[in-house]
C-alpha cells in the first residue's frame, strides 16, 4: 500500500494485505475522532467495495489529500487542507502474517 497526502507523502510498495475476506482503510478527523467530512462524502477505501475492480492481491496505491491525484481518483479520499487526520487499517479474515507481525503497512514518506 502506498499513501499520498497534502504534503505529497507515500509509503514504498509493501506486500499485499494478508486477509482472506477483505480489508479497509478509513480516515478519521484528528479533532472529532469521527470519519473525515468533505463534499466527497467518503472516508473509507475497501477492497470489497471501492477497490473491487482492482487486483488487491498485489500492492495498491491509495491517495489521501485535498485534491484528487492524476489517474488515482478511485483510490483517493479527500481531506481538508490544514485539518489533521489519522487512519485505521482493518483486515477481515486476517492470515498468519497479520498475527505474527511479519506483515506491516509501510510508513508514509515524502514523494520526490
ZABA-946574 format. One record per atom (N, C-alpha, C, O): residue in one letter; chain; atom name; x negated, y negated, z negated. Coordinates in steps of 0.05 Angstrom, whole numbers. Layout:
BEGIN
a;A;CA;X;Y;Z
...
//
This chain:
BEGIN
x;A;N;-17;23;0
x;A;CA;0;0;0
x;A;C;-18;-25;0
x;A;O;-37;-26;-15
x;A;N;-11;-44;17
x;A;CA;-25;-69;16
x;A;C;-5;-91;10
x;A;O;18;-89;19
x;A;N;-13;-111;-3
x;A;CA;5;-133;-11
x;A;C;-4;-160;-1
x;A;O;-28;-164;2
x;A;N;15;-177;5
x;A;CA;9;-204;13
x;A;C;25;-223;-4
x;A;O;49;-218;-10
x;A;N;13;-245;-12
x;A;CA;28;-265;-28
x;A;C;23;-293;-17
x;A;O;9;-296;3
x;A;N;34;-312;-30
x;A;CA;30;-340;-21
x;A;C;0;-347;-19
x;A;O;-7;-363;-1
x;A;N;-16;-335;-36
x;A;CA;-45;-341;-35
x;A;C;-60;-323;-15
x;A;O;-84;-322;-15
x;A;N;-45;-310;2
x;A;CA;-56;-292;22
x;A;C;-73;-271;9
x;A;O;-98;-270;13
x;A;N;-60;-254;-6
x;A;CA;-74;-232;-20
x;A;C;-65;-205;-9
x;A;O;-43;-203;2
x;A;N;-82;-185;-12
x;A;CA;-74;-158;-4
x;A;C;-90;-139;-20
x;A;O;-110;-146;-33
x;A;N;-82;-114;-19
x;A;CA;-98;-92;-30
x;A;C;-107;-75;-7
x;A;O;-94;-74;14
x;A;N;-130;-63;-10
x;A;CA;-141;-45;11
x;A;C;-123;-21;14
x;A;O;-106;-16;-3
x;A;N;-126;-7;36
x;A;CA;-110;17;40
x;A;C;-112;36;17
x;A;O;-134;41;7
x;A;N;-90;47;8
x;A;CA;-91;68;-13
x;A;C;-76;92;-1
x;A;O;-60;89;18
x;A;N;-80;115;-12
x;A;CA;-66;138;-2
x;A;C;-36;135;-5
x;A;O;-26;118;-20
x;A;N;-21;151;9
x;A;CA;8;150;8
x;A;C;18;154;-20
x;A;O;6;168;-36
x;A;N;41;141;-27
x;A;CA;52;143;-53
x;A;C;60;172;-58
x;A;O;74;185;-42
x;A;N;52;184;-81
x;A;CA;57;212;-87
x;A;C;85;217;-99
x;A;O;88;221;-123
x;A;N;105;216;-81
x;A;CA;132;221;-90
x;A;C;147;239;-71
x;A;O;145;236;-47
x;A;N;162;258;-82
x;A;CA;178;276;-65
x;A;C;204;264;-55
x;A;O;212;270;-33
x;A;N;216;246;-70
x;A;CA;242;235;-63
x;A;C;238;208;-49
x;A;O;241;206;-24
x;A;N;232;187;-64
x;A;CA;227;161;-52
x;A;C;212;144;-72
x;A;O;209;152;-95
x;A;N;204;120;-63
x;A;CA;191;101;-81
x;A;C;201;73;-75
x;A;O;213;68;-54
x;A;N;197;55;-94
x;A;CA;206;27;-90
x;A;C;186;8;-103
x;A;O;172;15;-122
x;A;N;186;-17;-92
x;A;CA;171;-39;-104
x;A;C;191;-61;-108
x;A;O;204;-69;-89
x;A;N;193;-71;-133
x;A;CA;212;-92;-140
x;A;C;197;-116;-151
x;A;O;179;-112;-168
x;A;N;204;-140;-142
x;A;CA;192;-164;-153
x;A;C;211;-177;-173
x;A;O;235;-178;-169
x;A;N;199;-186;-195
x;A;CA;214;-199;-217
x;A;C;203;-227;-221
x;A;O;179;-232;-219
x;A;N;220;-245;-228
x;A;CA;213;-273;-235
x;A;C;198;-273;-262
x;A;O;208;-261;-281
x;A;N;175;-286;-264
x;A;CA;160;-286;-288
x;A;C;173;-301;-311
x;A;O;168;-294;-335
x;A;N;190;-320;-305
x;A;CA;204;-335;-327
x;A;C;229;-321;-337
x;A;O;233;-319;-361
x;A;N;245;-311;-318
x;A;CA;271;-299;-326
x;A;C;269;-269;-331
x;A;O;287;-258;-344
x;A;N;249;-257;-320
x;A;CA;245;-227;-321
x;A;C;267;-213;-306
x;A;O;272;-189;-310
x;A;N;281;-227;-289
x;A;CA;302;-216;-271
x;A;C;291;-214;-243
x;A;O;270;-225;-237
x;A;N;306;-201;-225
x;A;CA;298;-200;-197
x;A;C;292;-228;-187
x;A;O;305;-247;-195
x;A;N;272;-230;-168
x;A;CA;268;-256;-156
x;A;C;293;-265;-141
x;A;O;306;-248;-129
x;A;N;299;-290;-142
x;A;CA;324;-301;-130
x;A;C;316;-320;-108
x;A;O;304;-341;-113
x;A;N;322;-313;-83
x;A;CA;317;-330;-60
x;A;C;340;-328;-41
x;A;O;358;-311;-44
x;A;N;340;-344;-20
x;A;CA;361;-342;1
x;A;C;359;-317;17
x;A;O;377;-310;32
x;A;N;337;-302;14
x;A;CA;334;-276;28
x;A;C;352;-255;15
x;A;O;360;-236;27
x;A;N;357;-259;-11
x;A;CA;373;-241;-27
x;A;C;363;-212;-27
x;A;O;378;-193;-24
x;A;N;336;-210;-30
x;A;CA;324;-183;-31
x;A;C;301;-184;-51
x;A;O;284;-202;-50
x;A;N;301;-166;-70
x;A;CA;279;-165;-90
x;A;C;264;-138;-89
x;A;O;245;-135;-104
x;A;N;273;-120;-72
x;A;CA;260;-93;-72
x;A;C;255;-84;-43
x;A;O;270;-91;-25
x;A;N;234;-68;-40
x;A;CA;229;-53;-16
x;A;C;228;-24;-24
x;A;O;213;-16;-41
x;A;N;246;-8;-11
x;A;CA;249;20;-19
x;A;C;244;38;5
x;A;O;254;33;27
x;A;N;229;60;1
x;A;CA;223;78;23
x;A;C;248;91;33
x;A;O;249;100;56
x;A;N;269;93;17
x;A;CA;294;106;26
x;A;C;313;88;41
x;A;O;331;97;55
x;A;N;310;62;38
x;A;CA;328;42;50
x;A;C;314;23;69
x;A;O;313;28;93
x;A;N;302;2;58
x;A;CA;290;-19;76
x;A;C;267;-8;93
x;A;O;262;-18;115
x;A;N;253;12;83
x;A;CA;230;23;97
x;A;C;235;51;109
x;A;O;217;65;115
x;A;N;261;58;112
x;A;CA;268;85;121
x;A;C;257;92;149
x;A;O;253;115;155
x;A;N;253;72;166
x;A;CA;243;78;193
x;A;C;213;76;195
x;A;O;202;78;217
x;A;N;199;73;173
x;A;CA;170;72;172
x;A;C;159;99;161
x;A;O;171;110;143
x;A;N;137;108;172
x;A;CA;125;133;162
x;A;C;112;127;135
x;A;O;89;118;134
x;A;N;126;132;113
x;A;CA;115;126;87
x;A;C;98;148;76
x;A;O;90;148;52
x;A;N;92;168;92
x;A;CA;73;189;84
x;A;C;44;178;87
x;A;O;25;192;80
x;A;N;42;154;99
x;A;CA;16;141;103
x;A;C;17;114;88
x;A;O;38;105;80
x;A;N;-6;102;84
x;A;CA;-6;75;72
x;A;C;12;56;87
x;A;O;13;56;111
x;A;N;25;39;72
x;A;CA;44;19;83
x;A;C;36;-9;74
x;A;O;30;-13;51
x;A;N;37;-28;93
x;A;CA;32;-56;86
x;A;C;58;-68;76
x;A;O;79;-66;90
x;A;N;57;-81;53
x;A;CA;80;-95;42
x;A;C;72;-124;38
x;A;O;49;-130;32
x;A;N;91;-142;41
x;A;CA;85;-171;40
x;A;C;103;-185;20
x;A;O;127;-180;19
x;A;N;91;-204;5
x;A;CA;106;-220;-14
x;A;C;96;-248;-11
x;A;O;72;-254;-12
x;A;N;114;-267;-7
x;A;CA;107;-295;-4
x;A;C;130;-312;5
x;A;O;151;-301;12
x;A;N;127;-338;5
x;A;CA;149;-356;12
x;A;C;156;-356;42
x;A;O;179;-364;49
x;A;N;138;-347;60
x;A;CA;145;-346;88
x;A;C;139;-318;98
x;A;O;121;-304;89
x;A;N;155;-310;118
x;A;CA;152;-283;129
x;A;C;125;-281;145
x;A;O;118;-299;159
x;A;N;112;-258;142
x;A;CA;87;-254;157
x;A;C;93;-247;186
x;A;O;115;-237;192
x;A;N;75;-253;203
x;A;CA;77;-245;231
x;A;C;79;-214;233
x;A;O;62;-201;221
x;A;N;98;-204;246
x;A;CA;101;-175;251
x;A;C;105;-159;225
x;A;O;99;-135;225
x;A;N;116;-171;204
x;A;CA;120;-156;179
x;A;C;145;-163;164
x;A;O;147;-157;140
x;A;N;164;-177;177
x;A;CA;187;-187;163
x;A;C;203;-165;149
x;A;O;214;-169;128
x;A;N;205;-141;161
x;A;CA;220;-119;149
x;A;C;206;-107;125
x;A;O;218;-91;111
x;A;N;181;-114;120
x;A;CA;166;-104;97
x;A;C;158;-127;79
x;A;O;137;-127;66
x;A;N;175;-148;78
x;A;CA;169;-173;63
x;A;C;191;-179;44
x;A;O;215;-176;49
x;A;N;183;-189;20
x;A;CA;201;-200;0
x;A;C;194;-229;-3
x;A;O;171;-236;-9
x;A;N;213;-247;0
x;A;CA;209;-275;-3
x;A;C;206;-283;-32
x;A;O;220;-273;-49
x;A;N;186;-300;-38
x;A;CA;182;-311;-64
x;A;C;185;-342;-63
x;A;O;185;-353;-41
x;A;N;188;-354;-86
x;A;CA;190;-383;-87
x;A;C;162;-395;-92
x;A;O;148;-387;-110
x;A;N;155;-414;-75
x;A;CA;129;-427;-78
x;A;C;126;-440;-106
x;A;O;145;-454;-115
x;A;N;104;-435;-119
x;A;CA;99;-446;-145
x;A;C;113;-432;-168
x;A;O;111;-441;-191
x;A;N;127;-411;-163
x;A;CA;141;-396;-184
x;A;C;128;-368;-187
x;A;O;125;-354;-167
x;A;N;121;-361;-211
x;A;CA;107;-336;-216
x;A;C;125;-311;-213
x;A;O;149;-313;-216
x;A;N;113;-289;-207
x;A;CA;128;-264;-204
x;A;C;109;-240;-212
x;A;O;85;-243;-212
x;A;N;122;-218;-217
x;A;CA;106;-193;-221
x;A;C;122;-171;-208
x;A;O;146;-173;-202
x;A;N;109;-148;-204
x;A;CA;122;-126;-190
x;A;C;121;-100;-207
x;A;O;103;-97;-223
x;A;N;140;-83;-201
x;A;CA;140;-56;-212
x;A;C;141;-37;-188
x;A;O;156;-41;-169
x;A;N;126;-16;-190
x;A;CA;127;5;-170
x;A;C;139;29;-184
x;A;O;130;38;-205
x;A;N;160;40;-172
x;A;CA;173;63;-184
x;A;C;171;87;-164
x;A;O;174;83;-140
x;A;N;165;110;-174
x;A;CA;162;134;-158
x;A;C;184;153;-168
x;A;O;185;161;-191
x;A;N;201;162;-149
x;A;CA;223;180;-156
x;A;C;215;208;-145
x;A;O;209;211;-122
x;A;N;214;227;-163
x;A;CA;204;254;-156
x;A;C;174;254;-154
x;A;O;163;264;-135
x;A;N;160;242;-174
x;A;CA;131;239;-172
x;A;C;117;267;-171
x;A;O;126;286;-183
x;A;N;95;268;-156
x;A;CA;80;292;-155
x;A;C;55;290;-173
x;A;O;51;269;-185
x;A;N;40;311;-175
x;A;CA;18;313;-195
x;A;C;-1;289;-195
x;A;O;-8;280;-216
x;A;N;-9;278;-171
x;A;CA;-28;255;-172
x;A;C;-17;231;-188
x;A;O;-33;216;-200
x;A;N;9;228;-188
x;A;CA;21;205;-204
x;A;C;18;210;-234
x;A;O;14;192;-249
x;A;N;21;235;-242
x;A;CA;20;242;-271
x;A;C;-9;243;-281
x;A;O;-15;234;-303
x;A;N;-27;253;-266
x;A;CA;-55;257;-275
x;A;C;-71;231;-271
x;A;O;-94;230;-280
x;A;N;-60;212;-257
x;A;CA;-74;186;-254
x;A;C;-94;186;-231
x;A;O;-110;167;-228
x;A;N;-94;207;-214
x;A;CA;-112;207;-191
x;A;C;-103;189;-169
x;A;O;-118;182;-151
x;A;N;-77;181;-169
x;A;CA;-66;161;-150
x;A;C;-60;136;-165
x;A;O;-46;137;-186
x;A;N;-69;114;-155
x;A;CA;-62;87;-166
x;A;C;-59;68;-143
x;A;O;-74;69;-124
x;A;N;-39;50;-145
x;A;CA;-38;30;-124
x;A;C;-62;12;-126
x;A;O;-73;7;-147
x;A;N;-71;2;-103
x;A;CA;-95;-15;-103
x;A;C;-89;-42;-115
x;A;O;-67;-52;-116
x;A;N;-111;-54;-125
x;A;CA;-109;-82;-135
x;A;C;-104;-101;-112
x;A;O;-111;-96;-89
x;A;N;-91;-123;-119
x;A;CA;-86;-144;-99
x;A;C;-111;-161;-96
x;A;O;-123;-169;-116
x;A;N;-119;-165;-71
x;A;CA;-143;-180;-66
x;A;C;-138;-201;-44
x;A;O;-118;-199;-29
x;A;N;-154;-221;-43
x;A;CA;-151;-242;-23
x;A;C;-155;-232;5
x;A;O;-174;-216;10
x;A;N;-138;-241;23
x;A;CA;-142;-234;52
x;A;C;-162;-253;63
x;A;O;-162;-277;57
x;A;N;-180;-243;79
x;A;CA;-201;-260;91
x;A;C;-198;-260;121
x;A;O;-213;-273;135
//
